[in-house]
Amino acid sequence: MDVNLILNDHFVLVQRKSQMSLHQLPKKEGKQWTIKVGRDLVDLSTALGKPHGTFKLSRSEENESKAFALVPSSDVVEMKEKLKDLNSGENNKEIWDDGRSQQLKKEDIEELRGQGLTGSEIVSQLVENSKTFQIKTEFSQEKYLNKKEEKYSEWVEILKPNIRHLAKYFHSQDPMQILNLRPDTLAMIMSLANIKSNGKFGVFDGGCQGLVTAAILDRIQGFGTVWNLCLKGTPQKRVIQAMNFNPEQLKPLKNANLRKLKESLIKEENENGDEVPAAKMIKLDEDAPPPLEFGSLDGLVVVCRRPNAIAKELVKLLAPSGNFVIFCPYSEPLCETYTDFRECNLAVNLKLTEAWFRLHQVLPLRTHPEVNMSGSGGYILSGIKVVS
């Protein structure tokens, strides 16, 4: 099976300019799978069996539906290249935004779309029927064309999901569904937790759709053990599914319910009348080769809104000299955890940091920070466990 091909039942990311969406292909072959890309209907099943990459939206005479078919393409021509010979003005002082510069109405544009005109042809019509386009500055013209290309571009990219793309996608859709965890912050977590192959790691993903767990699985590539810890039900796995992991890559993943673990320990303590030895942790997963024991993890990652109580319990599972990383979208809970860890001399190199990152618009004529961007990427408490 070629992993570079678009296959049934796999997830893909569909991108047109800055618009990105996540879709799962149909499980059965021969089934039409229509999605919406902007205002256009696209039959995603027409890309099955083809390599990931750039596709052109095409009207097929054989296809009776209104959906576009996807045809692989390597000759992408941007709209600004087609219209580069037009004149431009020196400044915009003569332009008034009175809503009457465009002579084409909404109904006219819909009629053009119904006639089967390509995106470039529609934009050409919009430019020709604009009273102000040719007196705008070159910078203003480029911004106008980029805005129209978002709606009418005839090229889309079908991307194979990876951690960077998925982190960027979920953050752009709704940052708090992944606790405002930005891609750069996720990279810091992987580095500070010293995630590597053949290690034994624990992760408590309390609200990131399985993003952190998927990032660890992607890094160790089937070598090691990842204990996916949760308090109730089953751990979140949306991003894990979207990564299209094969069975070998999923083999290290072991799910552990912490409530069941605690109940078992209390029951055993009551039966014996003595305290349960620290290393006598029961085997939580039938398929897990080694049991989860106190002091057995090489690294620990905790991601949640209120990490103090859970972090103090889970850090007992970490071996001496093991790295831990605790992420929270707010600073106050981590300040409390930082104080508790410092008072009991639990760790060295204990640091509380804020992940901060500034996005820039990169344009031919100027580069400047984006107007709308995330104010904070959350807070990270990291350290190395020691035994006093």
KAHU-V202373 format. One record per helix or strand of 3 or more residues. SS is the DSSP state (hx for helix, st for strand). FROM is the first residue (numbers start at 1). TO is the last residue. If there is no record, write none. Layout:
{{SS:FROM:TO} {SS:FROM:TO}}
This chain:
{{st:11:16} {st:19:24} {st:34:37} {st:40:43} {hx:44:47} {st:53:58} {st:68:72} {hx:79:82} {hx:106:114} {hx:119:128} {hx:133:135} {hx:138:152} {st:155:159} {hx:163:173} {hx:175:178} {hx:183:192} {st:199:205} {hx:211:220} {st:224:230} {hx:238:242} {hx:247:250} {st:253:257} {hx:258:272} {st:297:303} {hx:308:317} {st:318:328} {hx:331:343} {st:347:354} {st:360:362} {st:367:369} {st:379:385}}
